[in-house]
Amino acid sequence: MSTTPDVVLERAERPVRTAAEVNEEIRALWFRSGGTLNTEQRSTYERLVLEWAAAQ
């Protein structure tokens, strides 16, 4: 008998973007940063790369 509740987590529904659309945002992020990402920008970049990979 399990003591943990059965919980189903659903992903938040978001519009699905194409890899090209996400790549455009990645390129814009690098352009705006001048080639060096700060901590906040790095987090955004990592999220975008995961989104890009999922869109492939």
HTML snippet that shows the backbone in 3Dmol.js (N, CA, C, O; Angstrom):
<script src="https://3Dmol.org/build/3Dmol-min.js"></script>
<div id="view" style="width:600px;height:400px;position:relative"></div>
<script>
const pdb = `
ATOM      1  N   MET A   1       0.842  -1.180   0.000  1.00  0.00           N
ATOM      2  CA  MET A   1       0.000   0.000   0.000  1.00  0.00           C
ATOM      3  C   MET A   1       0.884   1.240   0.000  1.00  0.00           C
ATOM      4  O   MET A   1       1.760   1.392   0.852  1.00  0.00           O
ATOM      5  N   SER A   2       0.649   2.111  -0.951  1.00  0.00           N
ATOM      6  CA  SER A   2       1.444   3.320  -1.083  1.00  0.00           C
ATOM      7  C   SER A   2       0.929   4.404  -0.147  1.00  0.00           C
ATOM      8  O   SER A   2      -0.276   4.549   0.055  1.00  0.00           O
ATOM      9  N   THR A   3       1.855   5.157   0.416  1.00  0.00           N
ATOM     10  CA  THR A   3       1.464   6.266   1.291  1.00  0.00           C
ATOM     11  C   THR A   3       1.477   7.597   0.564  1.00  0.00           C
ATOM     12  O   THR A   3       1.125   8.625   1.144  1.00  0.00           O
ATOM     13  N   THR A   4       1.878   7.590  -0.700  1.00  0.00           N
ATOM     14  CA  THR A   4       1.905   8.835  -1.466  1.00  0.00           C
ATOM     15  C   THR A   4       0.676   8.917  -2.355  1.00  0.00           C
ATOM     16  O   THR A   4       0.257   7.913  -2.931  1.00  0.00           O
ATOM     17  N   PRO A   5       0.100  10.099  -2.471  1.00  0.00           N
ATOM     18  CA  PRO A   5      -1.101  10.239  -3.312  1.00  0.00           C
ATOM     19  C   PRO A   5      -0.748  10.099  -4.789  1.00  0.00           C
ATOM     20  O   PRO A   5       0.347  10.456  -5.221  1.00  0.00           O
ATOM     21  N   ASP A   6      -1.689   9.580  -5.537  1.00  0.00           N
ATOM     22  CA  ASP A   6      -1.514   9.497  -6.992  1.00  0.00           C
ATOM     23  C   ASP A   6      -1.899  10.845  -7.583  1.00  0.00           C
ATOM     24  O   ASP A   6      -3.061  11.252  -7.547  1.00  0.00           O
ATOM     25  N   VAL A   7      -0.905  11.521  -8.122  1.00  0.00           N
ATOM     26  CA  VAL A   7      -1.133  12.860  -8.680  1.00  0.00           C
ATOM     27  C   VAL A   7      -0.725  12.844 -10.139  1.00  0.00           C
ATOM     28  O   VAL A   7       0.351  12.362 -10.494  1.00  0.00           O
ATOM     29  N   VAL A   8      -1.580  13.365 -10.961  1.00  0.00           N
ATOM     30  CA  VAL A   8      -1.276  13.490 -12.376  1.00  0.00           C
ATOM     31  C   VAL A   8      -1.043  14.964 -12.657  1.00  0.00           C
ATOM     32  O   VAL A   8      -1.928  15.796 -12.458  1.00  0.00           O
ATOM     33  N   LEU A   9       0.159  15.276 -13.123  1.00  0.00           N
ATOM     34  CA  LEU A   9       0.484  16.653 -13.458  1.00  0.00           C
ATOM     35  C   LEU A   9       0.364  16.835 -14.958  1.00  0.00           C
ATOM     36  O   LEU A   9       0.936  16.075 -15.739  1.00  0.00           O
ATOM     37  N   GLU A  10      -0.369  17.830 -15.340  1.00  0.00           N
ATOM     38  CA  GLU A  10      -0.531  18.128 -16.758  1.00  0.00           C
ATOM     39  C   GLU A  10       0.341  19.313 -17.106  1.00  0.00           C
ATOM     40  O   GLU A  10       0.431  20.279 -16.349  1.00  0.00           O
ATOM     41  N   ARG A  11       0.988  19.231 -18.270  1.00  0.00           N
ATOM     42  CA  ARG A  11       1.791  20.349 -18.742  1.00  0.00           C
ATOM     43  C   ARG A  11       0.875  21.497 -19.115  1.00  0.00           C
ATOM     44  O   ARG A  11      -0.213  21.303 -19.657  1.00  0.00           O
ATOM     45  N   ALA A  12       1.339  22.689 -18.814  1.00  0.00           N
ATOM     46  CA  ALA A  12       0.582  23.866 -19.223  1.00  0.00           C
ATOM     47  C   ALA A  12       0.527  23.886 -20.736  1.00  0.00           C
ATOM     48  O   ALA A  12       1.537  23.681 -21.409  1.00  0.00           O
ATOM     49  N   GLU A  13      -0.629  24.127 -21.250  1.00  0.00           N
ATOM     50  CA  GLU A  13      -0.759  24.144 -22.702  1.00  0.00           C
ATOM     51  C   GLU A  13      -0.281  25.484 -23.247  1.00  0.00           C
ATOM     52  O   GLU A  13      -0.744  26.546 -22.830  1.00  0.00           O
ATOM     53  N   ARG A  14       0.646  25.407 -24.179  1.00  0.00           N
ATOM     54  CA  ARG A  14       1.184  26.585 -24.838  1.00  0.00           C
ATOM     55  C   ARG A  14       1.122  26.358 -26.332  1.00  0.00           C
ATOM     56  O   ARG A  14       1.148  25.218 -26.796  1.00  0.00           O
ATOM     57  N   PRO A  15       1.041  27.434 -27.082  1.00  0.00           N
ATOM     58  CA  PRO A  15       1.099  27.261 -28.527  1.00  0.00           C
ATOM     59  C   PRO A  15       2.447  26.640 -28.909  1.00  0.00           C
ATOM     60  O   PRO A  15       3.485  27.033 -28.377  1.00  0.00           O
ATOM     61  N   VAL A  16       2.430  25.695 -29.807  1.00  0.00           N
ATOM     62  CA  VAL A  16       3.649  25.042 -30.247  1.00  0.00           C
ATOM     63  C   VAL A  16       4.277  25.872 -31.358  1.00  0.00           C
ATOM     64  O   VAL A  16       3.618  26.214 -32.340  1.00  0.00           O
ATOM     65  N   ARG A  17       5.554  26.192 -31.192  1.00  0.00           N
ATOM     66  CA  ARG A  17       6.266  26.964 -32.209  1.00  0.00           C
ATOM     67  C   ARG A  17       7.147  26.019 -33.012  1.00  0.00           C
ATOM     68  O   ARG A  17       7.554  24.960 -32.534  1.00  0.00           O
ATOM     69  N   THR A  18       7.426  26.421 -34.221  1.00  0.00           N
ATOM     70  CA  THR A  18       8.324  25.627 -35.058  1.00  0.00           C
ATOM     71  C   THR A  18       9.761  25.825 -34.589  1.00  0.00           C
ATOM     72  O   THR A  18      10.074  26.788 -33.890  1.00  0.00           O
ATOM     73  N   ALA A  19      10.626  24.899 -34.984  1.00  0.00           N
ATOM     74  CA  ALA A  19      12.045  25.020 -34.659  1.00  0.00           C
ATOM     75  C   ALA A  19      12.611  26.316 -35.237  1.00  0.00           C
ATOM     76  O   ALA A  19      13.451  26.962 -34.610  1.00  0.00           O
ATOM     77  N   ALA A  20      12.159  26.691 -36.412  1.00  0.00           N
ATOM     78  CA  ALA A  20      12.646  27.924 -37.045  1.00  0.00           C
ATOM     79  C   ALA A  20      12.259  29.158 -36.227  1.00  0.00           C
ATOM     80  O   ALA A  20      13.052  30.090 -36.094  1.00  0.00           O
ATOM     81  N   GLU A  21      11.051  29.162 -35.685  1.00  0.00           N
ATOM     82  CA  GLU A  21      10.608  30.297 -34.867  1.00  0.00           C
ATOM     83  C   GLU A  21      11.433  30.399 -33.584  1.00  0.00           C
ATOM     84  O   GLU A  21      11.824  31.491 -33.173  1.00  0.00           O
ATOM     85  N   VAL A  22      11.687  29.270 -32.967  1.00  0.00           N
ATOM     86  CA  VAL A  22      12.477  29.269 -31.738  1.00  0.00           C
ATOM     87  C   VAL A  22      13.919  29.657 -32.053  1.00  0.00           C
ATOM     88  O   VAL A  22      14.536  30.413 -31.303  1.00  0.00           O
ATOM     89  N   ASN A  23      14.454  29.147 -33.154  1.00  0.00           N
ATOM     90  CA  ASN A  23      15.811  29.493 -33.557  1.00  0.00           C
ATOM     91  C   ASN A  23      15.948  30.998 -33.783  1.00  0.00           C
ATOM     92  O   ASN A  23      16.971  31.588 -33.438  1.00  0.00           O
ATOM     93  N   GLU A  24      14.943  31.602 -34.348  1.00  0.00           N
ATOM     94  CA  GLU A  24      14.965  33.052 -34.561  1.00  0.00           C
ATOM     95  C   GLU A  24      15.077  33.785 -33.217  1.00  0.00           C
ATOM     96  O   GLU A  24      15.814  34.764 -33.098  1.00  0.00           O
ATOM     97  N   GLU A  25      14.349  33.307 -32.217  1.00  0.00           N
ATOM     98  CA  GLU A  25      14.420  33.933 -30.892  1.00  0.00           C
ATOM     99  C   GLU A  25      15.794  33.712 -30.254  1.00  0.00           C
ATOM    100  O   GLU A  25      16.326  34.605 -29.596  1.00  0.00           O
ATOM    101  N   ILE A  26      16.361  32.527 -30.449  1.00  0.00           N
ATOM    102  CA  ILE A  26      17.706  32.247 -29.924  1.00  0.00           C
ATOM    103  C   ILE A  26      18.724  33.191 -30.554  1.00  0.00           C
ATOM    104  O   ILE A  26      19.566  33.760 -29.859  1.00  0.00           O
ATOM    105  N   ARG A  27      18.643  33.353 -31.863  1.00  0.00           N
ATOM    106  CA  ARG A  27      19.576  34.247 -32.557  1.00  0.00           C
ATOM    107  C   ARG A  27      19.421  35.699 -32.077  1.00  0.00           C
ATOM    108  O   ARG A  27      20.408  36.411 -31.900  1.00  0.00           O
ATOM    109  N   ALA A  28      18.180  36.119 -31.874  1.00  0.00           N
ATOM    110  CA  ALA A  28      17.937  37.478 -31.396  1.00  0.00           C
ATOM    111  C   ALA A  28      18.498  37.670 -29.981  1.00  0.00           C
ATOM    112  O   ALA A  28      19.038  38.730 -29.664  1.00  0.00           O
ATOM    113  N   LEU A  29      18.369  36.659 -29.148  1.00  0.00           N
ATOM    114  CA  LEU A  29      18.901  36.730 -27.792  1.00  0.00           C
ATOM    115  C   LEU A  29      20.418  36.920 -27.824  1.00  0.00           C
ATOM    116  O   LEU A  29      20.956  37.771 -27.116  1.00  0.00           O
ATOM    117  N   TRP A  30      21.100  36.126 -28.645  1.00  0.00           N
ATOM    118  CA  TRP A  30      22.556  36.256 -28.767  1.00  0.00           C
ATOM    119  C   TRP A  30      22.941  37.621 -29.334  1.00  0.00           C
ATOM    120  O   TRP A  30      23.920  38.224 -28.893  1.00  0.00           O
ATOM    121  N   PHE A  31      22.180  38.105 -30.301  1.00  0.00           N
ATOM    122  CA  PHE A  31      22.482  39.406 -30.903  1.00  0.00           C
ATOM    123  C   PHE A  31      22.351  40.522 -29.863  1.00  0.00           C
ATOM    124  O   PHE A  31      23.231  41.373 -29.731  1.00  0.00           O
ATOM    125  N   ARG A  32      21.224  40.500 -29.121  1.00  0.00           N
ATOM    126  CA  ARG A  32      20.993  41.527 -28.096  1.00  0.00           C
ATOM    127  C   ARG A  32      22.046  41.489 -26.998  1.00  0.00           C
ATOM    128  O   ARG A  32      22.396  42.527 -26.435  1.00  0.00           O
ATOM    129  N   SER A  33      22.549  40.309 -26.693  1.00  0.00           N
ATOM    130  CA  SER A  33      23.509  40.166 -25.590  1.00  0.00           C
ATOM    131  C   SER A  33      24.921  40.574 -25.994  1.00  0.00           C
ATOM    132  O   SER A  33      25.789  40.751 -25.139  1.00  0.00           O
ATOM    133  N   GLY A  34      25.148  40.722 -27.278  1.00  0.00           N
ATOM    134  CA  GLY A  34      26.490  41.047 -27.739  1.00  0.00           C
ATOM    135  C   GLY A  34      27.442  39.859 -27.675  1.00  0.00           C
ATOM    136  O   GLY A  34      28.661  40.024 -27.718  1.00  0.00           O
ATOM    137  N   GLY A  35      26.875  38.666 -27.572  1.00  0.00           N
ATOM    138  CA  GLY A  35      27.702  37.462 -27.583  1.00  0.00           C
ATOM    139  C   GLY A  35      28.030  36.878 -26.226  1.00  0.00           C
ATOM    140  O   GLY A  35      28.647  35.816 -26.140  1.00  0.00           O
ATOM    141  N   THR A  36      27.625  37.561 -25.155  1.00  0.00           N
ATOM    142  CA  THR A  36      27.860  37.057 -23.797  1.00  0.00           C
ATOM    143  C   THR A  36      26.546  37.100 -23.031  1.00  0.00           C
ATOM    144  O   THR A  36      25.920  38.153 -22.913  1.00  0.00           O
ATOM    145  N   LEU A  37      26.135  35.949 -22.512  1.00  0.00           N
ATOM    146  CA  LEU A  37      24.865  35.867 -21.791  1.00  0.00           C
ATOM    147  C   LEU A  37      25.072  36.020 -20.292  1.00  0.00           C
ATOM    148  O   LEU A  37      25.974  35.418 -19.709  1.00  0.00           O
ATOM    149  N   ASN A  38      24.206  36.849 -19.667  1.00  0.00           N
ATOM    150  CA  ASN A  38      24.229  36.919 -18.208  1.00  0.00           C
ATOM    151  C   ASN A  38      23.403  35.747 -17.658  1.00  0.00           C
ATOM    152  O   ASN A  38      22.897  34.936 -18.433  1.00  0.00           O
ATOM    153  N   THR A  39      23.269  35.655 -16.369  1.00  0.00           N
ATOM    154  CA  THR A  39      22.592  34.517 -15.743  1.00  0.00           C
ATOM    155  C   THR A  39      21.147  34.391 -16.203  1.00  0.00           C
ATOM    156  O   THR A  39      20.689  33.291 -16.515  1.00  0.00           O
ATOM    157  N   GLU A  40      20.436  35.493 -16.247  1.00  0.00           N
ATOM    158  CA  GLU A  40      19.031  35.463 -16.677  1.00  0.00           C
ATOM    159  C   GLU A  40      18.920  35.055 -18.146  1.00  0.00           C
ATOM    160  O   GLU A  40      18.075  34.239 -18.514  1.00  0.00           O
ATOM    161  N   GLN A  41      19.780  35.632 -18.970  1.00  0.00           N
ATOM    162  CA  GLN A  41      19.776  35.297 -20.388  1.00  0.00           C
ATOM    163  C   GLN A  41      20.157  33.838 -20.615  1.00  0.00           C
ATOM    164  O   GLN A  41      19.610  33.190 -21.509  1.00  0.00           O
ATOM    165  N   ARG A  42      21.079  33.317 -19.826  1.00  0.00           N
ATOM    166  CA  ARG A  42      21.499  31.918 -19.947  1.00  0.00           C
ATOM    167  C   ARG A  42      20.324  30.996 -19.636  1.00  0.00           C
ATOM    168  O   ARG A  42      20.144  29.978 -20.305  1.00  0.00           O
ATOM    169  N   SER A  43      19.526  31.341 -18.632  1.00  0.00           N
ATOM    170  CA  SER A  43      18.333  30.538 -18.305  1.00  0.00           C
ATOM    171  C   SER A  43      17.342  30.554 -19.460  1.00  0.00           C
ATOM    172  O   SER A  43      16.760  29.528 -19.811  1.00  0.00           O
ATOM    173  N   THR A  44      17.159  31.733 -20.045  1.00  0.00           N
ATOM    174  CA  THR A  44      16.269  31.857 -21.201  1.00  0.00           C
ATOM    175  C   THR A  44      16.795  31.024 -22.354  1.00  0.00           C
ATOM    176  O   THR A  44      16.029  30.316 -23.009  1.00  0.00           O
ATOM    177  N   TYR A  45      18.088  31.099 -22.609  1.00  0.00           N
ATOM    178  CA  TYR A  45      18.719  30.341 -23.684  1.00  0.00           C
ATOM    179  C   TYR A  45      18.516  28.839 -23.485  1.00  0.00           C
ATOM    180  O   TYR A  45      18.156  28.132 -24.426  1.00  0.00           O
ATOM    181  N   GLU A  46      18.742  28.358 -22.280  1.00  0.00           N
ATOM    182  CA  GLU A  46      18.585  26.932 -21.998  1.00  0.00           C
ATOM    183  C   GLU A  46      17.149  26.474 -22.236  1.00  0.00           C
ATOM    184  O   GLU A  46      16.920  25.397 -22.786  1.00  0.00           O
ATOM    185  N   ARG A  47      16.179  27.298 -21.819  1.00  0.00           N
ATOM    186  CA  ARG A  47      14.763  26.972 -22.054  1.00  0.00           C
ATOM    187  C   ARG A  47      14.467  26.935 -23.548  1.00  0.00           C
ATOM    188  O   ARG A  47      13.757  26.050 -24.027  1.00  0.00           O
ATOM    189  N   LEU A  48      15.013  27.895 -24.275  1.00  0.00           N
ATOM    190  CA  LEU A  48      14.785  27.955 -25.716  1.00  0.00           C
ATOM    191  C   LEU A  48      15.407  26.766 -26.441  1.00  0.00           C
ATOM    192  O   LEU A  48      14.809  26.226 -27.371  1.00  0.00           O
ATOM    193  N   VAL A  49      16.596  26.356 -26.024  1.00  0.00           N
ATOM    194  CA  VAL A  49      17.244  25.212 -26.664  1.00  0.00           C
ATOM    195  C   VAL A  49      16.418  23.945 -26.455  1.00  0.00           C
ATOM    196  O   VAL A  49      16.281  23.133 -27.370  1.00  0.00           O
ATOM    197  N   LEU A  50      15.873  23.777 -25.263  1.00  0.00           N
ATOM    198  CA  LEU A  50      15.014  22.614 -25.012  1.00  0.00           C
ATOM    199  C   LEU A  50      13.746  22.669 -25.878  1.00  0.00           C
ATOM    200  O   LEU A  50      13.300  21.654 -26.413  1.00  0.00           O
ATOM    201  N   GLU A  51      13.181  23.872 -26.003  1.00  0.00           N
ATOM    202  CA  GLU A  51      11.998  24.037 -26.843  1.00  0.00           C
ATOM    203  C   GLU A  51      12.347  23.760 -28.306  1.00  0.00           C
ATOM    204  O   GLU A  51      11.584  23.110 -29.021  1.00  0.00           O
ATOM    205  N   TRP A  52      13.496  24.254 -28.741  1.00  0.00           N
ATOM    206  CA  TRP A  52      13.950  24.039 -30.120  1.00  0.00           C
ATOM    207  C   TRP A  52      14.124  22.533 -30.397  1.00  0.00           C
ATOM    208  O   TRP A  52      13.676  22.028 -31.426  1.00  0.00           O
ATOM    209  N   ALA A  53      14.774  21.837 -29.472  1.00  0.00           N
ATOM    210  CA  ALA A  53      15.024  20.406 -29.644  1.00  0.00           C
ATOM    211  C   ALA A  53      13.698  19.633 -29.708  1.00  0.00           C
ATOM    212  O   ALA A  53      13.570  18.691 -30.489  1.00  0.00           O
ATOM    213  N   ALA A  54      12.732  20.021 -28.904  1.00  0.00           N
ATOM    214  CA  ALA A  54      11.432  19.340 -28.903  1.00  0.00           C
ATOM    215  C   ALA A  54      10.672  19.607 -30.195  1.00  0.00           C
ATOM    216  O   ALA A  54       9.844  18.798 -30.614  1.00  0.00           O
ATOM    217  N   ALA A  55      10.953  20.738 -30.824  1.00  0.00           N
ATOM    218  CA  ALA A  55      10.258  21.104 -32.055  1.00  0.00           C
ATOM    219  C   ALA A  55      10.852  20.431 -33.281  1.00  0.00           C
ATOM    220  O   ALA A  55      10.246  20.463 -34.353  1.00  0.00           O
ATOM    221  N   GLN A  56      12.017  19.826 -33.149  1.00  0.00           N
ATOM    222  CA  GLN A  56      12.701  19.181 -34.274  1.00  0.00           C
ATOM    223  C   GLN A  56      11.929  17.987 -34.762  1.00  0.00           C
ATOM    224  O   GLN A  56      12.355  17.320 -35.705  1.00  0.00           O
TER     225      GLN A  56
END
`;
const viewer = $3Dmol.createViewer("view");
viewer.addModel(pdb, "pdb");
viewer.setStyle({}, {cartoon: {color: "spectrum"}});
viewer.zoomTo();
viewer.render();
</script>
